[in-house]
Structure formats: C-alpha cells, structure tokens
Amino acid sequence: MTELRILLLEDNPNEAELNERVLRKAGLKFISMRVDTEPAFKQSLGDFQPDIVLADYNLPSYNGRAALITYDKLFQTCLSSWLPVPSVKRERQSCCGQVPGTTF
C-alpha cells in the first residue's frame, strides 16, 4: 500500500506532532510535511503533492478555510480535508461547511 502524503497546515509543532501520533495510532501509513504560512502552503501543494490536507483553522497570518479555497482555485477540484480542532464555533462550521471537502 502506498503511503498517504499528508500536508499539515499548522503553526504549532506540538499540535502537528499530536495529529501525527493520532494518525499513526490509528494505523495509517503516511509521510507528512508541516507548513505554517500561505507561501509555504502554496509551494508545498506543487512540490509535495499531498493526498490530504490537515489545516488548523487559525494561524497568525493564514487560516484553514483560505487554504482550502486556495487549493480549490489552483486545482479546480475538491481535496479531502479535515480541520482538526477540538471545538469550532457554529458560525465557523457553517462558513467552512460551504467549502467543498471540509470536515470537522
């Protein structure tokens, strides 16, 4: 089985590591790359070519919703994605729910 390529859009290395541990504990085989800025995210889409993006909702200069919209505009297709946050307010869920492929 081919390893998944997971792009982590996360500014906190500890949270990225926690996400990776949870995925490994679930038995997933993957390689990952962590980025925390819009330019790095855009570059990694081409260089790393992820199968899945795990995006933090709030970063200092970017956010998960904008990242998913960026992906959609660049590739004109829906990317499997997940916003791994412990609690997301309802207005954020409804706002991000309009982005194809978004799951909380």
Biopython code that builds the backbone (N, CA, C, O; Angstrom):
import numpy as np
from Bio.PDB.StructureBuilder import StructureBuilder

atoms = [
    (1, "MET", "N", (0.843, -1.187, 0.000)),
    (1, "MET", "CA", (0.000, 0.000, 0.000)),
    (1, "MET", "C", (0.885, 1.245, 0.000)),
    (1, "MET", "O", (1.863, 1.323, 0.743)),
    (2, "THR", "N", (0.537, 2.199, -0.825)),
    (2, "THR", "CA", (1.276, 3.446, -0.910)),
    (2, "THR", "C", (0.992, 4.310, 0.313)),
    (2, "THR", "O", (-0.143, 4.382, 0.785)),
    (3, "GLU", "N", (2.015, 4.954, 0.813)),
    (3, "GLU", "CA", (1.825, 5.860, 1.951)),
    (3, "GLU", "C", (1.080, 7.113, 1.505)),
    (3, "GLU", "O", (1.322, 7.652, 0.425)),
    (4, "LEU", "N", (0.176, 7.557, 2.358)),
    (4, "LEU", "CA", (-0.506, 8.825, 2.115)),
    (4, "LEU", "C", (0.482, 9.968, 2.269)),
    (4, "LEU", "O", (1.428, 9.886, 3.052)),
    (5, "ARG", "N", (0.256, 11.014, 1.528)),
    (5, "ARG", "CA", (1.049, 12.227, 1.659)),
    (5, "ARG", "C", (0.150, 13.254, 2.345)),
    (5, "ARG", "O", (-0.823, 13.731, 1.760)),
    (6, "ILE", "N", (0.486, 13.587, 3.588)),
    (6, "ILE", "CA", (-0.352, 14.474, 4.387)),
    (6, "ILE", "C", (0.367, 15.798, 4.592)),
    (6, "ILE", "O", (1.487, 15.844, 5.101)),
    (7, "LEU", "N", (-0.295, 16.868, 4.189)),
    (7, "LEU", "CA", (0.217, 18.218, 4.398)),
    (7, "LEU", "C", (-0.465, 18.792, 5.631)),
    (7, "LEU", "O", (-1.691, 18.881, 5.687)),
    (8, "LEU", "N", (0.335, 19.182, 6.620)),
    (8, "LEU", "CA", (-0.182, 19.771, 7.851)),
    (8, "LEU", "C", (0.014, 21.286, 7.788)),
    (8, "LEU", "O", (1.144, 21.772, 7.806)),
    (9, "LEU", "N", (-1.077, 22.018, 7.716)),
    (9, "LEU", "CA", (-1.019, 23.476, 7.797)),
    (9, "LEU", "C", (-1.232, 23.819, 9.262)),
    (9, "LEU", "O", (-2.367, 23.925, 9.727)),
    (10, "GLU", "N", (-0.142, 23.989, 9.977)),
    (10, "GLU", "CA", (-0.190, 24.127, 11.441)),
    (10, "GLU", "C", (0.989, 24.954, 11.917)),
    (10, "GLU", "O", (2.131, 24.678, 11.548)),
    (11, "ASP", "N", (0.726, 25.964, 12.730)),
    (11, "ASP", "CA", (1.800, 26.816, 13.232)),
    (11, "ASP", "C", (2.426, 26.295, 14.522)),
    (11, "ASP", "O", (3.499, 26.752, 14.917)),
    (12, "ASN", "N", (1.774, 25.354, 15.175)),
    (12, "ASN", "CA", (2.278, 24.817, 16.436)),
    (12, "ASN", "C", (2.860, 23.419, 16.203)),
    (12, "ASN", "O", (2.105, 22.482, 15.945)),
    (13, "PRO", "N", (4.183, 23.260, 16.289)),
    (13, "PRO", "CA", (4.787, 21.945, 16.045)),
    (13, "PRO", "C", (4.253, 20.846, 16.967)),
    (13, "PRO", "O", (4.153, 19.689, 16.557)),
    (14, "ASN", "N", (3.913, 21.198, 18.201)),
    (14, "ASN", "CA", (3.375, 20.201, 19.135)),
    (14, "ASN", "C", (2.020, 19.676, 18.681)),
    (14, "ASN", "O", (1.743, 18.482, 18.795)),
    (15, "GLU", "N", (1.181, 20.562, 18.169)),
    (15, "GLU", "CA", (-0.131, 20.131, 17.682)),
    (15, "GLU", "C", (0.016, 19.276, 16.421)),
    (15, "GLU", "O", (-0.720, 18.307, 16.234)),
    (16, "ALA", "N", (0.968, 19.637, 15.559)),
    (16, "ALA", "CA", (1.225, 18.831, 14.362)),
    (16, "ALA", "C", (1.676, 17.428, 14.766)),
    (16, "ALA", "O", (1.231, 16.434, 14.193)),
    (17, "GLU", "N", (2.552, 17.360, 15.746)),
    (17, "GLU", "CA", (3.043, 16.068, 16.228)),
    (17, "GLU", "C", (1.903, 15.248, 16.842)),
    (17, "GLU", "O", (1.836, 14.034, 16.648)),
    (18, "LEU", "N", (1.022, 15.903, 17.571)),
    (18, "LEU", "CA", (-0.124, 15.204, 18.152)),
    (18, "LEU", "C", (-1.006, 14.617, 17.048)),
    (18, "LEU", "O", (-1.438, 13.468, 17.142)),
    (19, "ASN", "N", (-1.270, 15.396, 16.016)),
    (19, "ASN", "CA", (-2.067, 14.889, 14.891)),
    (19, "ASN", "C", (-1.401, 13.666, 14.271)),
    (19, "ASN", "O", (-2.070, 12.680, 13.962)),
    (20, "GLU", "N", (-0.091, 13.729, 14.092)),
    (20, "GLU", "CA", (0.643, 12.609, 13.504)),
    (20, "GLU", "C", (0.566, 11.366, 14.392)),
    (20, "GLU", "O", (0.385, 10.255, 13.893)),
    (21, "ARG", "N", (0.701, 11.553, 15.701)),
    (21, "ARG", "CA", (0.619, 10.412, 16.625)),
    (21, "ARG", "C", (-0.748, 9.750, 16.568)),
    (21, "ARG", "O", (-0.847, 8.523, 16.555)),
    (22, "VAL", "N", (-1.799, 10.553, 16.532)),
    (22, "VAL", "CA", (-3.160, 10.010, 16.469)),
    (22, "VAL", "C", (-3.345, 9.210, 15.179)),
    (22, "VAL", "O", (-3.938, 8.132, 15.199)),
    (23, "LEU", "N", (-2.848, 9.726, 14.072)),
    (23, "LEU", "CA", (-2.987, 9.029, 12.794)),
    (23, "LEU", "C", (-2.184, 7.728, 12.771)),
    (23, "LEU", "O", (-2.653, 6.716, 12.252)),
    (24, "ARG", "N", (-0.974, 7.756, 13.336)),
    (24, "ARG", "CA", (-0.165, 6.533, 13.389)),
    (24, "ARG", "C", (-0.807, 5.490, 14.309)),
    (24, "ARG", "O", (-0.800, 4.296, 14.009)),
    (25, "LYS", "N", (-1.355, 5.953, 15.423)),
    (25, "LYS", "CA", (-2.024, 5.045, 16.359)),
    (25, "LYS", "C", (-3.230, 4.382, 15.691)),
    (25, "LYS", "O", (-3.582, 3.246, 16.010)),
    (26, "ALA", "N", (-3.856, 5.107, 14.761)),
    (26, "ALA", "CA", (-4.998, 4.560, 14.026)),
    (26, "ALA", "C", (-4.551, 3.594, 12.927)),
    (26, "ALA", "O", (-5.381, 2.972, 12.264)),
    (27, "GLY", "N", (-3.237, 3.474, 12.740)),
    (27, "GLY", "CA", (-2.727, 2.513, 11.775)),
    (27, "GLY", "C", (-2.427, 3.062, 10.396)),
    (27, "GLY", "O", (-2.105, 2.299, 9.485)),
    (28, "LEU", "N", (-2.525, 4.363, 10.226)),
    (28, "LEU", "CA", (-2.236, 4.950, 8.909)),
    (28, "LEU", "C", (-0.742, 4.972, 8.638)),
    (28, "LEU", "O", (0.063, 5.249, 9.528)),
    (29, "LYS", "N", (-0.391, 4.681, 7.419)),
    (29, "LYS", "CA", (0.991, 4.785, 6.953)),
    (29, "LYS", "C", (1.056, 6.043, 6.099)),
    (29, "LYS", "O", (0.335, 6.172, 5.109)),
    (30, "PHE", "N", (1.926, 6.966, 6.489)),
    (30, "PHE", "CA", (1.973, 8.238, 5.772)),
    (30, "PHE", "C", (3.325, 8.905, 5.925)),
    (30, "PHE", "O", (4.128, 8.566, 6.795)),
    (31, "ILE", "N", (3.542, 9.865, 5.045)),
    (31, "ILE", "CA", (4.635, 10.815, 5.208)),
    (31, "ILE", "C", (3.967, 12.175, 5.287)),
    (31, "ILE", "O", (2.938, 12.409, 4.654)),
    (32, "SER", "N", (4.550, 13.062, 6.061)),
    (32, "SER", "CA", (3.900, 14.354, 6.254)),
    (32, "SER", "C", (4.890, 15.493, 6.073)),
    (32, "SER", "O", (6.107, 15.324, 6.149)),
    (33, "MET", "N", (4.317, 16.644, 5.833)),
    (33, "MET", "CA", (5.072, 17.885, 5.752)),
    (33, "MET", "C", (4.257, 18.938, 6.487)),
    (33, "MET", "O", (3.043, 19.030, 6.305)),
    (34, "ARG", "N", (4.924, 19.732, 7.316)),
    (34, "ARG", "CA", (4.236, 20.800, 8.042)),
    (34, "ARG", "C", (4.656, 22.147, 7.484)),
    (34, "ARG", "O", (5.842, 22.409, 7.281)),
    (35, "VAL", "N", (3.665, 23.002, 7.237)),
    (35, "VAL", "CA", (3.905, 24.381, 6.812)),
    (35, "VAL", "C", (3.047, 25.289, 7.680)),
    (35, "VAL", "O", (2.066, 24.845, 8.277)),
    (36, "ASP", "N", (3.422, 26.565, 7.748)),
    (36, "ASP", "CA", (2.640, 27.470, 8.595)),
    (36, "ASP", "C", (2.401, 28.843, 7.972)),
    (36, "ASP", "O", (1.966, 29.764, 8.662)),
    (37, "THR", "N", (2.677, 28.991, 6.685)),
    (37, "THR", "CA", (2.422, 30.267, 6.004)),
    (37, "THR", "C", (1.745, 30.005, 4.660)),
    (37, "THR", "O", (1.808, 28.898, 4.124)),
    (38, "GLU", "N", (1.109, 31.023, 4.136)),
    (38, "GLU", "CA", (0.462, 30.899, 2.830)),
    (38, "GLU", "C", (1.466, 30.584, 1.713)),
    (38, "GLU", "O", (1.215, 29.677, 0.919)),
    (39, "PRO", "N", (2.603, 31.307, 1.624)),
    (39, "PRO", "CA", (3.558, 30.968, 0.561)),
    (39, "PRO", "C", (4.078, 29.534, 0.657)),
    (39, "PRO", "O", (4.210, 28.852, -0.359)),
    (40, "ALA", "N", (4.371, 29.078, 1.867)),
    (40, "ALA", "CA", (4.855, 27.705, 2.042)),
    (40, "ALA", "C", (3.762, 26.700, 1.684)),
    (40, "ALA", "O", (4.044, 25.651, 1.103)),
    (41, "PHE", "N", (2.529, 27.016, 2.026)),
    (41, "PHE", "CA", (1.407, 26.141, 1.690)),
    (41, "PHE", "C", (1.283, 26.007, 0.176)),
    (41, "PHE", "O", (1.184, 24.898, -0.350)),
    (42, "LYS", "N", (1.287, 27.137, -0.517)),
    (42, "LYS", "CA", (1.148, 27.109, -1.976)),
    (42, "LYS", "C", (2.300, 26.346, -2.628)),
    (42, "LYS", "O", (2.081, 25.565, -3.554)),
    (43, "GLN", "N", (3.508, 26.565, -2.156)),
    (43, "GLN", "CA", (4.660, 25.876, -2.730)),
    (43, "GLN", "C", (4.575, 24.369, -2.474)),
    (43, "GLN", "O", (4.884, 23.569, -3.358)),
    (44, "SER", "N", (4.161, 23.988, -1.277)),
    (44, "SER", "CA", (4.103, 22.570, -0.937)),
    (44, "SER", "C", (3.028, 21.837, -1.729)),
    (44, "SER", "O", (3.138, 20.630, -1.945)),
    (45, "LEU", "N", (1.996, 22.541, -2.163)),
    (45, "LEU", "CA", (0.977, 21.883, -2.982)),
    (45, "LEU", "C", (1.595, 21.338, -4.269)),
    (45, "LEU", "O", (1.242, 20.252, -4.727)),
    (46, "GLY", "N", (2.514, 22.099, -4.839)),
    (46, "GLY", "CA", (3.188, 21.641, -6.049)),
    (46, "GLY", "C", (4.333, 20.702, -5.777)),
    (46, "GLY", "O", (4.476, 19.680, -6.448)),
    (47, "ASP", "N", (5.161, 21.040, -4.789)),
    (47, "ASP", "CA", (6.357, 20.243, -4.506)),
    (47, "ASP", "C", (6.045, 18.923, -3.810)),
    (47, "ASP", "O", (6.598, 17.884, -4.170)),
    (48, "PHE", "N", (5.168, 18.961, -2.824)),
    (48, "PHE", "CA", (4.877, 17.784, -2.004)),
    (48, "PHE", "C", (3.714, 16.963, -2.566)),
    (48, "PHE", "O", (3.676, 15.745, -2.393)),
    (49, "GLN", "N", (2.766, 17.622, -3.237)),
    (49, "GLN", "CA", (1.585, 16.995, -3.837)),
    (49, "GLN", "C", (0.832, 16.109, -2.841)),
    (49, "GLN", "O", (0.808, 14.887, -2.982)),
    (50, "PRO", "N", (0.217, 16.741, -1.828)),
    (50, "PRO", "CA", (-0.451, 15.963, -0.775)),
    (50, "PRO", "C", (-1.723, 15.263, -1.253)),
    (50, "PRO", "O", (-2.404, 15.720, -2.171)),
    (51, "ASP", "N", (-2.017, 14.144, -0.601)),
    (51, "ASP", "CA", (-3.295, 13.460, -0.796)),
    (51, "ASP", "C", (-4.357, 14.068, 0.116)),
    (51, "ASP", "O", (-5.539, 14.117, -0.221)),
    (52, "ILE", "N", (-3.901, 14.531, 1.281)),
    (52, "ILE", "CA", (-4.794, 15.075, 2.305)),
    (52, "ILE", "C", (-4.147, 16.305, 2.917)),
    (52, "ILE", "O", (-2.929, 16.362, 3.084)),
    (53, "VAL", "N", (-4.973, 17.288, 3.251)),
    (53, "VAL", "CA", (-4.505, 18.465, 3.984)),
    (53, "VAL", "C", (-5.213, 18.490, 5.330)),
    (53, "VAL", "O", (-6.441, 18.431, 5.394)),
    (54, "LEU", "N", (-4.437, 18.577, 6.405)),
    (54, "LEU", "CA", (-4.983, 18.804, 7.746)),
    (54, "LEU", "C", (-4.664, 20.254, 8.068)),
    (54, "LEU", "O", (-3.499, 20.618, 8.231)),
    (55, "ALA", "N", (-5.688, 21.073, 8.157)),
    (55, "ALA", "CA", (-5.472, 22.508, 8.292)),
    (55, "ALA", "C", (-5.983, 23.043, 9.621)),
    (55, "ALA", "O", (-7.137, 22.829, 9.995)),
    (56, "ASP", "N", (-5.107, 23.737, 10.321)),
    (56, "ASP", "CA", (-5.513, 24.471, 11.512)),
    (56, "ASP", "C", (-6.467, 25.567, 11.055)),
    (56, "ASP", "O", (-6.290, 26.144, 9.982)),
    (57, "TYR", "N", (-7.481, 25.854, 11.872)),
    (57, "TYR", "CA", (-8.419, 26.901, 11.455)),
    (57, "TYR", "C", (-7.780, 28.283, 11.548)),
    (57, "TYR", "O", (-7.929, 29.094, 10.634)),
    (58, "ASN", "N", (-7.074, 28.558, 12.634)),
    (58, "ASN", "CA", (-6.474, 29.882, 12.842)),
    (58, "ASN", "C", (-4.964, 29.791, 12.906)),
    (58, "ASN", "O", (-4.400, 29.068, 13.728)),
    (59, "LEU", "N", (-4.326, 30.530, 12.031)),
    (59, "LEU", "CA", (-2.881, 30.711, 12.077)),
    (59, "LEU", "C", (-2.642, 32.213, 12.166)),
    (59, "LEU", "O", (-3.546, 32.993, 11.864)),
    (60, "PRO", "N", (-1.459, 32.633, 12.570)),
    (60, "PRO", "CA", (-1.217, 34.073, 12.704)),
    (60, "PRO", "C", (-1.476, 34.882, 11.426)),
    (60, "PRO", "O", (-1.965, 36.010, 11.496)),
    (61, "SER", "N", (-1.150, 34.310, 10.263)),
    (61, "SER", "CA", (-1.303, 35.103, 9.038)),
    (61, "SER", "C", (-2.104, 34.391, 7.951)),
    (61, "SER", "O", (-2.118, 34.842, 6.805)),
    (62, "TYR", "N", (-2.765, 33.297, 8.287)),
    (62, "TYR", "CA", (-3.484, 32.498, 7.287)),
    (62, "TYR", "C", (-4.500, 31.659, 8.029)),
    (62, "TYR", "O", (-4.469, 31.614, 9.259)),
    (63, "ASN", "N", (-5.405, 30.988, 7.323)),
    (63, "ASN", "CA", (-6.329, 30.103, 8.020)),
    (63, "ASN", "C", (-6.727, 28.930, 7.140)),
    (63, "ASN", "O", (-6.536, 28.952, 5.924)),
    (64, "GLY", "N", (-7.276, 27.918, 7.766)),
    (64, "GLY", "CA", (-7.633, 26.696, 7.077)),
    (64, "GLY", "C", (-8.641, 26.895, 5.970)),
    (64, "GLY", "O", (-8.526, 26.281, 4.910)),
    (65, "ARG", "N", (-9.628, 27.743, 6.197)),
    (65, "ARG", "CA", (-10.640, 27.984, 5.170)),
    (65, "ARG", "C", (-10.004, 28.600, 3.930)),
    (65, "ARG", "O", (-10.285, 28.174, 2.809)),
    (66, "ALA", "N", (-9.149, 29.598, 4.124)),
    (66, "ALA", "CA", (-8.478, 30.232, 2.988)),
    (66, "ALA", "C", (-7.597, 29.231, 2.254)),
    (66, "ALA", "O", (-7.495, 29.266, 1.028)),
    (67, "ALA", "N", (-6.962, 28.340, 3.006)),
    (67, "ALA", "CA", (-6.105, 27.323, 2.383)),
    (67, "ALA", "C", (-6.923, 26.391, 1.496)),
    (67, "ALA", "O", (-6.495, 26.051, 0.393)),
    (68, "LEU", "N", (-8.086, 25.982, 1.964)),
    (68, "LEU", "CA", (-8.923, 25.092, 1.163)),
    (68, "LEU", "C", (-9.435, 25.802, -0.090)),
    (68, "LEU", "O", (-9.524, 25.194, -1.157)),
    (69, "ILE", "N", (-9.765, 27.065, 0.036)),
    (69, "ILE", "CA", (-10.199, 27.849, -1.127)),
    (69, "ILE", "C", (-9.040, 27.995, -2.114)),
    (69, "ILE", "O", (-9.235, 27.896, -3.326)),
    (70, "THR", "N", (-7.830, 28.233, -1.591)),
    (70, "THR", "CA", (-6.642, 28.321, -2.441)),
    (70, "THR", "C", (-6.470, 27.040, -3.240)),
    (70, "THR", "O", (-6.248, 27.080, -4.450)),
    (71, "TYR", "N", (-6.572, 25.906, -2.562)),
    (71, "TYR", "CA", (-6.430, 24.618, -3.243)),
    (71, "TYR", "C", (-7.468, 24.480, -4.347)),
    (71, "TYR", "O", (-7.147, 24.102, -5.473)),
    (72, "ASP", "N", (-8.706, 24.790, -4.012)),
    (72, "ASP", "CA", (-9.799, 24.658, -4.974)),
    (72, "ASP", "C", (-9.549, 25.529, -6.205)),
    (72, "ASP", "O", (-9.794, 25.096, -7.331)),
    (73, "LYS", "N", (-9.066, 26.749, -5.997)),
    (73, "LYS", "CA", (-8.799, 27.653, -7.120)),
    (73, "LYS", "C", (-7.632, 27.170, -7.977)),
    (73, "LYS", "O", (-7.680, 27.265, -9.204)),
    (74, "LEU", "N", (-6.590, 26.654, -7.337)),
    (74, "LEU", "CA", (-5.416, 26.197, -8.088)),
    (74, "LEU", "C", (-5.692, 24.939, -8.900)),
    (74, "LEU", "O", (-5.244, 24.820, -10.041)),
    (75, "PHE", "N", (-6.434, 23.995, -8.308)),
    (75, "PHE", "CA", (-6.608, 22.693, -8.943)),
    (75, "PHE", "C", (-8.018, 22.449, -9.456)),
    (75, "PHE", "O", (-8.269, 21.452, -10.132)),
    (76, "GLN", "N", (-8.935, 23.346, -9.141)),
    (76, "GLN", "CA", (-10.332, 23.242, -9.573)),
    (76, "GLN", "C", (-10.903, 21.856, -9.290)),
    (76, "GLN", "O", (-11.597, 21.262, -10.115)),
    (77, "THR", "N", (-10.589, 21.370, -8.110)),
    (77, "THR", "CA", (-11.096, 20.086, -7.662)),
    (77, "THR", "C", (-11.179, 20.096, -6.144)),
    (77, "THR", "O", (-10.562, 20.931, -5.482)),
    (78, "CYS", "N", (-11.922, 19.190, -5.618)),
    (78, "CYS", "CA", (-12.095, 19.124, -4.173)),
    (78, "CYS", "C", (-11.022, 18.232, -3.561)),
    (78, "CYS", "O", (-10.813, 17.110, -4.021)),
    (79, "LEU", "N", (-10.354, 18.714, -2.547)),
    (79, "LEU", "CA", (-9.327, 17.968, -1.827)),
    (79, "LEU", "C", (-9.940, 17.403, -0.558)),
    (79, "LEU", "O", (-10.683, 18.099, 0.134)),
    (80, "SER", "N", (-9.639, 16.151, -0.245)),
    (80, "SER", "CA", (-10.062, 15.609, 1.040)),
    (80, "SER", "C", (-9.363, 16.399, 2.125)),
    (80, "SER", "O", (-8.137, 16.505, 2.119)),
    (81, "SER", "N", (-10.113, 16.951, 3.047)),
    (81, "SER", "CA", (-9.514, 17.798, 4.064)),
    (81, "SER", "C", (-10.232, 17.631, 5.386)),
    (81, "SER", "O", (-11.364, 17.153, 5.455)),
    (82, "TRP", "N", (-9.541, 18.039, 6.421)),
    (82, "TRP", "CA", (-10.092, 17.963, 7.755)),
    (82, "TRP", "C", (-9.506, 19.101, 8.558)),
    (82, "TRP", "O", (-8.299, 19.341, 8.519)),
    (83, "LEU", "N", (-10.344, 19.795, 9.277)),
    (83, "LEU", "CA", (-9.880, 20.859, 10.154)),
    (83, "LEU", "C", (-9.858, 20.279, 11.565)),
    (83, "LEU", "O", (-10.890, 20.257, 12.235)),
    (84, "PRO", "N", (-8.696, 19.810, 12.028)),
    (84, "PRO", "CA", (-8.630, 19.111, 13.320)),
    (84, "PRO", "C", (-8.572, 20.074, 14.497)),
    (84, "PRO", "O", (-7.496, 20.379, 15.013)),
    (85, "VAL", "N", (-9.727, 20.543, 14.909)),
    (85, "VAL", "CA", (-9.791, 21.468, 16.032)),
    (85, "VAL", "C", (-10.693, 20.880, 17.103)),
    (85, "VAL", "O", (-11.695, 20.239, 16.783)),
    (86, "PRO", "N", (-10.352, 21.087, 18.369)),
    (86, "PRO", "CA", (-11.157, 20.496, 19.436)),
    (86, "PRO", "C", (-12.554, 21.080, 19.531)),
    (86, "PRO", "O", (-13.503, 20.369, 19.862)),
    (87, "SER", "N", (-12.689, 22.351, 19.246)),
    (87, "SER", "CA", (-14.014, 22.948, 19.320)),
    (87, "SER", "C", (-14.084, 24.078, 18.312)),
    (87, "SER", "O", (-13.271, 25.002, 18.333)),
    (88, "VAL", "N", (-15.039, 23.992, 17.452)),
    (88, "VAL", "CA", (-15.220, 25.017, 16.426)),
    (88, "VAL", "C", (-16.603, 25.605, 16.620)),
    (88, "VAL", "O", (-17.599, 24.884, 16.687)),
    (89, "LYS", "N", (-16.651, 26.918, 16.708)),
    (89, "LYS", "CA", (-17.936, 27.582, 16.909)),
    (89, "LYS", "C", (-18.836, 27.343, 15.691)),
    (89, "LYS", "O", (-18.362, 27.144, 14.572)),
    (90, "ARG", "N", (-20.132, 27.370, 15.942)),
    (90, "ARG", "CA", (-21.105, 27.098, 14.896)),
    (90, "ARG", "C", (-20.943, 27.971, 13.664)),
    (90, "ARG", "O", (-21.076, 27.484, 12.542)),
    (91, "GLU", "N", (-20.657, 29.265, 13.856)),
    (91, "GLU", "CA", (-20.527, 30.135, 12.686)),
    (91, "GLU", "C", (-19.346, 29.728, 11.813)),
    (91, "GLU", "O", (-19.398, 29.875, 10.592)),
    (92, "ARG", "N", (-18.282, 29.217, 12.429)),
    (92, "ARG", "CA", (-17.143, 28.736, 11.640)),
    (92, "ARG", "C", (-17.512, 27.468, 10.899)),
    (92, "ARG", "O", (-17.108, 27.279, 9.752)),
    (93, "GLN", "N", (-18.280, 26.594, 11.543)),
    (93, "GLN", "CA", (-18.701, 25.363, 10.876)),
    (93, "GLN", "C", (-19.545, 25.690, 9.658)),
    (93, "GLN", "O", (-19.346, 25.106, 8.593)),
    (94, "SER", "N", (-20.487, 26.615, 9.800)),
    (94, "SER", "CA", (-21.350, 26.929, 8.668)),
    (94, "SER", "C", (-20.564, 27.644, 7.578)),
    (94, "SER", "O", (-20.817, 27.427, 6.393)),
    (95, "CYS", "N", (-19.618, 28.490, 7.959)),
    (95, "CYS", "CA", (-18.794, 29.197, 6.989)),
    (95, "CYS", "C", (-17.900, 28.222, 6.231)),
    (95, "CYS", "O", (-17.844, 28.264, 5.001)),
    (96, "CYS", "N", (-17.205, 27.351, 6.944)),
    (96, "CYS", "CA", (-16.308, 26.396, 6.306)),
    (96, "CYS", "C", (-17.072, 25.280, 5.638)),
    (96, "CYS", "O", (-16.580, 24.676, 4.685)),
    (97, "GLY", "N", (-18.267, 24.996, 6.119)),
    (97, "GLY", "CA", (-19.071, 23.949, 5.513)),
    (97, "GLY", "C", (-19.407, 24.248, 4.071)),
    (97, "GLY", "O", (-19.790, 23.346, 3.325)),
    (98, "GLN", "N", (-19.270, 25.509, 3.660)),
    (98, "GLN", "CA", (-19.529, 25.889, 2.282)),
    (98, "GLN", "C", (-18.346, 25.560, 1.379)),
    (98, "GLN", "O", (-18.469, 25.612, 0.155)),
    (99, "VAL", "N", (-17.207, 25.224, 1.968)),
    (99, "VAL", "CA", (-16.032, 24.863, 1.198)),
    (99, "VAL", "C", (-16.092, 23.372, 0.897)),
    (99, "VAL", "O", (-16.173, 22.566, 1.824)),
    (100, "PRO", "N", (-16.052, 22.980, -0.386)),
    (100, "PRO", "CA", (-16.140, 21.547, -0.708)),
    (100, "PRO", "C", (-15.069, 20.730, -0.001)),
    (100, "PRO", "O", (-13.916, 21.150, 0.100)),
    (101, "GLY", "N", (-15.458, 19.573, 0.479)),
    (101, "GLY", "CA", (-14.490, 18.642, 1.062)),
    (101, "GLY", "C", (-14.119, 18.906, 2.503)),
    (101, "GLY", "O", (-13.250, 18.223, 3.045)),
    (102, "THR", "N", (-14.759, 19.889, 3.146)),
    (102, "THR", "CA", (-14.384, 20.237, 4.515)),
    (102, "THR", "C", (-15.113, 19.361, 5.511)),
    (102, "THR", "O", (-16.327, 19.179, 5.425)),
    (103, "THR", "N", (-14.365, 18.820, 6.456)),
    (103, "THR", "CA", (-14.928, 18.004, 7.523)),
    (103, "THR", "C", (-14.346, 18.466, 8.847)),
    (103, "THR", "O", (-13.174, 18.838, 8.918)),
    (104, "PHE", "N", (-15.155, 18.443, 9.893)),
    (104, "PHE", "CA", (-14.675, 18.807, 11.225)),
    (104, "PHE", "C", (-14.572, 17.554, 12.050)),
    (104, "PHE", "O", (-14.185, 17.614, 13.217)),
]
sb = StructureBuilder()
sb.init_structure("model")
sb.init_model(0)
sb.init_chain("A")
sb.init_seg("    ")
for serial, (resi, resn, name, xyz) in enumerate(atoms, 1):
    if name == "N":
        sb.init_residue(resn, " ", resi, " ")
    sb.init_atom(name, np.array(xyz, "f"), 0.0, 1.0, " ", f" {name:<3s}", serial, name[0])
structure = sb.get_structure()
